[in-house]
Amino acid sequence: MPVSLSTREDINLDTVLRVAWKKDTVAIGEKALQRIAECRASFLKLIESDPPPVIYGVTTAMGELASRKLEPDERDRHARIKAYAAATSFGDPLPERVVRAIVLARLTNFIEGNAATTPRIALAVAAMLDGRPMPTVPGSGQGGAGEILALYPLFAELSTRFDLEVKERGSLINGSPCAAALVADAALAARRRIRMAHKVFALSIEAFRAPLEHYDAALDTLWGDEHEAAALQGLREFLVGAGDGRRNYQAPVSYRIVPRVLGQAHRALSSAERAANVSLASISDNPVYIPPDDTYPLGRCISTGGYHNAMATPALDDLAAIWADICLLCDRHASKLLNGKVSLLPDLLMSGRHSADSDGHGNVGYVPMAITGYLEQAKLAAQRTFIPGTESAGAGQDDVATTAFFAWTKEATAGRCVDAAMAMLAMIASQALHVTERTPPPALRSFVDGIRGIVPPVGADRVLGPELAKLAELFTGQVFEA
């Protein structure tokens, strides 16, 4: 069954999961199509008023020529100008799921008539989600004031199939559907990534024999934060049936603060989810058409800055930052597990080496060095994104660039770094259970089996890099699986 769209509230995170990730199709409801047609008819009457209203790109030229009014006979010619010169970005393409999410988010402006376009254009955009290959949209080189550098190549082929009428070109390439799609994509991935973090740190806690009081249910209310409570509950879920013989004194700081740090991950996720849902349903067109009411019987068009999404980037930055912090915890946990004086685990057995000349770490002992490398990469990616200016600032109106593409790229990089760091910590924790002949808690047994299916317990020196790479790829694959 296709996803039915009747109002802009129908376009949300759940819809992105179905349409962008699972590749469901969409259908615009009949009432929505009727509303689109009615708004188009009112809009055409509006621009034919005497005197005609000033509407950017409709009754005026665009860009630096926005002050020049168009005569009625110029408007149609102006509307049919393809103007693909703006499609100048190139480089690494956005994943297909992200491109599908952008197309879905593009429909928000159409569905209630705010784009003032024809039903044929709305239907053509919806048809792009019918399973056909998506256009290539570069994620690099996006330094424009809005999102036209991405939206021009996305809708170039569609534009060639129609004689575009007034406002239709602007309705395809203006607004901020890309920012909405990018933060939605990151939020969906973060849900799975945090779930993975619960498993990995619960496994590390069990391997270290950390006291379970650090994660006691009493803390849910004592700390008084819903996100930290969610983290505590997520850890306890995987520690049910944990083994005995635990240390009778507190574990290192890095073990005791896990629920606090994961609580921040839940908090960052909540912010990203809100930014995504608000952005996906937000009318961001410029100019935007406001349908008729008692005061404005033909409706009205106003210029806005809706194409600059200011909430998506901070939400993405917060996710990148927490991935860097989780990398740090992975680094500390791995080092503590491998230090027998701290973990009370046998150094030589943890290394998988038993010869008299062993340095006590072997090839397992070098794994934290790789974690540190990914930690530093994540920290670099997690630097805050500030609003950049544009090179054209001195010549025209476009003096500020959009930021969501930069922030999403950095968040995606930090996310893959934390996947790698968690994979390596999970492998070390699995090794700790193996050498001490302990069984993981029931909720973690299939997880540990999956780890050992890729990185079997280490009994002698071998090259671990390729195995760890496959495990990291598995973790990332589970984050993005449809």
N, C-alpha and C positions, 0 to 999 in steps of 0.2 A: 504494500500500500504506500502510495506517495505521501509525503508530508503536506498537509493542507494548510495554506496560508490565507487567513482572512483579515487579520489585523497585524500591526507591527509587533504586538506582544507575542505573536506566534513565533517570532524569530528570537531565539534565546540559546543558552548553552546546550540544553537538551536537543534542540533542533540542529545545532552545529554538530553534535555527536552523531546524530542520525545521518545528516546530509553530507557533511564534510568527511567524517571519519568512516562511517559505514556505507556511504555512497547511496543512500536512499534518494529518490527523486522528489520533486516538489510539484504541487499543483496550486494555482491561484484560484481561490473560491469565486463563484459567480458574483456574489455581492461585492467582493473586492474589485472585480473587473468592472462592474457597473459604476462603482464609486470612482475608479480611475477615469472612466470615460466621462462621467459627469464633471469631474474637476478639470479635465482637459477642455471640455466645452466652455466652462465658465472662464477658464484662463484665456482662451482665445478671444472671448468677448471683452475681457479686461484689457488686453493689449490693443484692441481695436477702439478703445475709448478715445474721446477727444477732450482734452489732450491726452496722448498716451502716457501711461506711467513710466518712470525711469526704472527699467529692469535690466540689470547687468547681463550682458550676453544675449539679450532678447531684443530690447529696444535700444540698446547701446552696443558698441563693439566691446571686445574683451581685452584683458590685460592692460597694458599701458594706454590703450585707446578707449578705456572705459568712459571717458568724458564725451566721446563722440556719439551723438544720437544717430540712429539708423532710420532712414525713411522706410515707410511700409513696404515699398518694393525691394528694399535691400535685405529685409529680414530673412526671406527664404533663401536667397543666395548665401547669406552669411551662415545660415544654419547648415547648409550642405558642404561647407568647407571642411575637409577631412582633418587637416592640421595635425598630421602625425609627427611633425617635427619634435613634439614633446616626448616621443617614445625613445629617449636617448639612453636609458639605463641598461646595463648589461651585467653579466656576472653570474654567480651561483643562483639558480632558480629557486623560488619558493617551493616547498613540497606541494604535491597535488592536493592534499587535504586542506592546506591553507588557502590555495587558490579557490577551491570549492567553497570554503567558508567566506571568502571575499565576495564571490558571486551571490551567495545566499544573503549576506549582509547588504549587498547592493539593492536587494528587493525591498528593504525597509522603507526607503524613500518613496518607492512606487506604490506600496500596497494600500495606502490611504489617500493617494492622490497628491501628496506633497511635492512630487517631482513635476507635476503638471504635464506629464508625458502621455503618449497614447498607450492603450492596452497592448498594442502589437509589440511595443518595445519591452514592456513588462513580461509578456509571454515569451519573447525571444530570450531574455535574460534567464528566465526560469528554465527554458529548454536547454540551456547550456549545462544543466545539472542532470541531463538524462542518461549519462554514462559515456558520452563522447569524450575523447581526449581533451584535456584542458589546455588552453594557451599557456605558453611559457611566460612567467612573470618573474623578472629578476628581483632578488632581495637586496642586491647591492646597488650602490649609486643612487639611493633614494634621498636626494638632498633638496627636493622641491618644497615650496611653501605648503602645498597640499599633497594629494596622492596621485596627481595626474601622470607622473612618470611610471607608475605601476598600472594605472587604470587604462591608459591609452593602449598599451599592447594587449591588455586583457580583453578589451572590447573592440579591437581593431577589425577583426574578421566580421563580427556582428554588424559593425557600422557600414561595412561595404555592401551588405545585403539590403540596405534600406536607403531610400532618399530621405535623409533626416529632415525633420521639420523643426520649427522654432523650439528651442529649449531642450530638444532631445539629446543633442551631443553633450551639453553641459550636465544633463541628468545622468549620463553614463560615467563621466570622468570627474565629477565633483563630489564633495562630501568626504567622509572618513570610514568607508567600509573596511579598508585594509587594517586600520588600527583596531577596529572592533574584532575582526577576524583573528588578528595576531594575539591579542590578549585572551580571546576565547580559546585559541589553540593551546596557549601556555597554561591556562587554568585547567583544561581537561587533562593535559599531561601531568600537571602538578598533583592532581588527585591520585593518580596511580603511583607517582614518584614518592609521595608521602606514605602511601600504603607500603611501598617497598622499604622505606626507611624504618617503619615500625618493625618489619620482619628482621631486617639486618641488625638493628640495635637490640632487639629482643634476643637474637641469636648470640650477639656479642656479650650481652648481660649474662646469659646462661653459660657461655663458655668461660667467662671470668668468675662465675659463681658470685656475682654481686648480690648483696642482700636485697631481698625483694621489698623490704620496707621503703626503699628509695622510690618505689612506684605504687605505694599503698593507696587504696581507694579513699582514705581519709583526706589525702592531698587534693582530691577533686574539688572539695569545698573549701579547704583551708587556703588554697591559693586564690580561689575566687575568680578564675578566668575560664571561660568556656573552651577556649582553644587549648589551654594547657590540660584541662580535663579530658578533652578529646585525645590528646597525645598520651596521657596516662592510661586511658582506657584502651587505646590502640596497642600499647606495649603489653598491658596485662592480658589482652586477648591471646597473644602468642606465648605467654609465659605460664598459662594454665598447665598444671602438671609438671612444673619445673622440678629439677632434681634437688636432692638434699645435699648435706655436706657443705653448705655455703659458709663463707667467712663470717665471723661474728663481730666484725667491725666494719666501718664504712669503707666503701670503694673510693677510688680517686674521683676528683671533681668531674672529670669528663664523663664518668658514669652517672653521677648523681644529677647532673644538669640535663641529661638527655630529654626528659619530658618538658623542661623549660624551653630548650632549643626547638624541639619538635612542635611545641606549642606555638612558637613564632612561625613555624612553617604553616601550621593550620591557619594562623592569623593572616599571613601573606596570601594563602590560598583564598581565604574568605574575601579579601580585598580584591583579588584578581577576578573572582567569580562575580562580585558585584559590578566591577568595572566592565566586565564582559557583557553581563545581562543588560546593564544600562546602555552601553555603547551599541549593542546589537539592535536595540529597539529605538535608538535615538535618530531623529530626523536631522541629518547633517548637511543637507544640500545647500548650495549657495548659487543663485538666490533660491530661497525656499518659498513654495506656494502655500499660503494658508487658505483653506477652503472657505466658501462663502458663509457668512453669518448675518445677523440682523444689521450690524453696523456696516459691513462690507458685502453687499449682495453679490458681487462678482468675485469675492475673495481678494487677496492682495499678495504681492511678492515683496520680500525684504531680503537685503543682503546680510549675511551673517559670517561669523568665523567658525561655523560648525565643522568645517573640514579639518580643524586642528583639534585633535582629541588629546586633552590635557590629563586625563585620568588613566589612560592605558599605560603610558610610559612609567610613571611611578610604581604602578602595580607590577609591571614586568621587572623593574629594578629591585623591588622588594623580594621577588622570587629569586632573582639571580644572587642577591645577598645571602639569602638563607641557604642556597645550595653551597655557597662558599663556606658558610659556617658549618654545615653538615660535613663537608669535606674535611674540615679541621677536626671535628669529632672522630671521623673515621681514622684520621692520622693518629690521634691520641690513643684511641682504643687499640689499634693495631700494635702500636709500640708498647702499650702496657701489657697486652696479651703475650707478647714475645719476650717480655722482661720477667723471668722467673721469680726474681726477688719481689716483684710487685704482684704478679698474677698467681704465684704459687704453683705455676705449671712447670713441667720439666723442660728446661731450655733445649737440651739435645733432642728430645723427642719432638718438640715443636719445630725444630729445624729439619727433622727427617734424616739427620746425620748422626752416626753413632761412633765414628772413629775417634781415636784419642786426640787427633790433631784438629778436631772440630772447633770452630770459633764460637759454637753455641747458637749460631743463627742459620748457617747454610743458605740455600736459595730462598727459603721462606722468610728468613730474616731481612732480605733485601726488599721485600714487597713494600714496606712502609716508605722506602725511598721513592717508589713510583707513585704512591699515594700523595706524597709531598709535591711531586711534580704536577699532578692534577689539581691539588689544592692551590698552588700558585697560579695555574691557568684560570681556575675559577675565580680567584681573587681579582685578577686582571679584568676578567669579563664582568665582574660585579661592580665596577666603578660606576658611579651615578651618571645618568644621562641628563645633560643640560640642553636647553633649547639653543640650537645653533642659528646664526644668521645665514644669509645667502649672499652669494657673490653679486647677485643682481640688485642688491639693496639700494645702490646709488642711482639706479636707472628707472626703477619701476615700483610697483606696489608690493612685490613679493620680497619682503625684507626679513622673514623668519621662516625657517625650515621645519618640516614635521620631524618627529622624533621616534615614532613607534617602531619603524623598521630597525633602527640602530638598537633600541632596547630589546626587541625580540631576538635579534641575532645574538646579543650578549647573553640573554637569559637562556637561549638554546645551547650556547657553548657551555655555560656554567652547569646546566642540567646534565649534559653528557659527561662533564667532569665528575659530577657527584655520582652518576651511574657507575663510572669506572671505580671511584673510591669505595663505594658501597660494595661493589663486586669483590674487590680485594679484601676488604674487612670481612665479608661473609666467608671467603675462602679460608682466611686465617682462623676465624671462629670455628668453622667446620673442622679444620685440622686439629684445633684444641680438643674438640669433643672426640675426635678419632683417637688421638694418642692417649687420652685418659679413659678410653673405652666407655664413654657415656652416650646415652641416647638423647636426642633433642626432645623438647616438649612435643606432645602430639600435634599441635597446630603448626609446628615447624618441620615436621619430618619430611613431607613431600618437598619442601623448600630446600632442605639439606640434600635430599636425594638428587634434586636438579643441579645443585652446585657440584656435587661429586660426580655427576654424569659428565660434566665438562672438565672439572679440575679434580681428578681423583686424589685421595689423601697421598701426601708426599712421604715416601719411604726411602728415597735416595735422590741425589741431585739430578735434576732435569731442567730443561728450559721451560720456564713457566709462562713467559710472555704471551705466546700464542694462545695458550689455554685461558689465561686471564682476559685476553682480548675478546675471546668468544663469550666468556661469562659476562663481561661488560656489555657486549652486543645483545646478549639475551636480556639483561636487565633493561636496556634501552628499548628493545623490541617489545617487552611487556608493558612499558610505559605508553607506547604508541599503538599497541594492537587495537584493531577496530572492535 
